[in-house]
Amino acid sequence: MADKPAAAQTIAGATQDGTLPAMNRIRLRAQLGMAEDITAANIRRATALVLQRVQDYYSVVQYTGPAYVYGRVDSEYPSALYAEARHNYMNDTWIHQEMSPTHTTCTAEVLFREAGWLCLDTACRLAVHELAGEVPEAREVLNQARYAVREMCHHRELTELNWADSRRRLGTPGIRKMLKRLTSKLQTVRIGKGCLIPVILPPGRFAISNTYRNITDWSYEDRPLAHAC
């Protein structure tokens, strides 16, 4: 039997050894403290914070694509892989088995402690969980930010790639580059507060905002947000 490979880094392990960047609690509380109302402006602020925390995660753990769902080639079902390799007795190999992020037993704490690979949606869920631990009143706004990140990924103008075709082929360096692009372009997008999820309009598509007649709350940011420090 081949030697067991070394375990991959986890978020909990990176927190303990100091390699995970610390959360900017001052900025978080300054921008989302008491932010109970879901507004387009609050969604923008929360999206910037979620994007930054997800980038922090991918500086220590690896990226994996979403899980496959039978009959759904466009599936974005959450996925994560164990950091610890497990022996496959069928063919005598070591594999990193898939976790079940949507199962009730696979809590955020379990993912922090045992996951070495995260898909983007799972990473965003963990960011929401961690950030909401500091500002629980803003949990719903942060949840909207998770959807905003997902919607931004579907705009080639923002990602500079075809997300549907690339999300299962991107490696960790690729997702890091994409997240940097989203962060740099967030200030240029128009965000609308939708009924269920935010509406994201990249530059060049602002004219169609008039077609969203049920959306009356838009964030028209065109300059970098002021950061508390």
C-alpha positions, 0 to 999 in steps of 0.5 A, a space after each residue: 500500500 502506498 504511503 498516506 499523503 500529507 493532509 491538506 491545510 484547513 481553515 481551522 489549522 491555518 487559524 491556529 498557525 497564524 497563516 489565515 489573515 485576521 478578519 477586519 472586525 473594525 471595518 466589519 462593525 463600522 459597515 454592517 453594525 446595526 445593519 438589520 435592513 436589507 437595502 441595496 447599499 447594505 448588500 454592496 457593503 456586505 458583498 465586499 466583505 464576503 469577497 474579501 473573507 473568501 479570498 482569505 480562505 483561498 489563501 490557505 485552502 484549495 478550490 474545488 468545483 461544485 458537485 455534480 447532480 445527475 441530469 443537471 450539467 449546470 449544477 452549482 450544488 455545494 461541495 467540499 473535500 476532506 483535507 485528510 486522505 482516506 484509503 480506497 480499498 477497492 483500488 488501493 489508492 488514497 483519495 480526498 472524499 467529498 463532504 456533504 456541506 448541505 447535510 445538517 451534520 456537516 456544520 460550519 465548524 466541521 467544514 472549518 476543521 476538516 475541509 481542505 477544498 471548498 467550492 465557491 458557494 461553500 466558501 461564501 457560506 462559511 464567510 457569512 457564518 463567520 462574519 455574522 458571528 461578529 454582527 449577528 444583526 446583519 446575517 440576512 444582509 450577509 446572506 444576500 451578499 452570498 447570492 450577489 457573489 453568485 450572480 456576479 459570477 454569471 457575468 463575463 464582463 466581471 469574471 472575464 471567463 465563462 463561469 458555467 464552463 470554467 467552474 469545474 476546471 478552475 484551480 485555486 490560482 484561477 479562483 483567486 484571480 477571478 475573485 480579485 477581478 470581482 472585488 475590483 469591479 464591484 464598485 462599478 456594478 449596479 445592485 438592486 434589492 430583489 424579492 429573493 436575491 439581488 439583481 446585478 447589472 455590470 457596466 453596459 447593461 444599466 439601461 435594462 434596469 428600467 425593465 425591473 419595475 418591481 425593484 425600487 432600491 438600487 445602489 449606484 456606487 461608482 467609486 471605492 467604498 470608504 474603509 474604516 481602519 
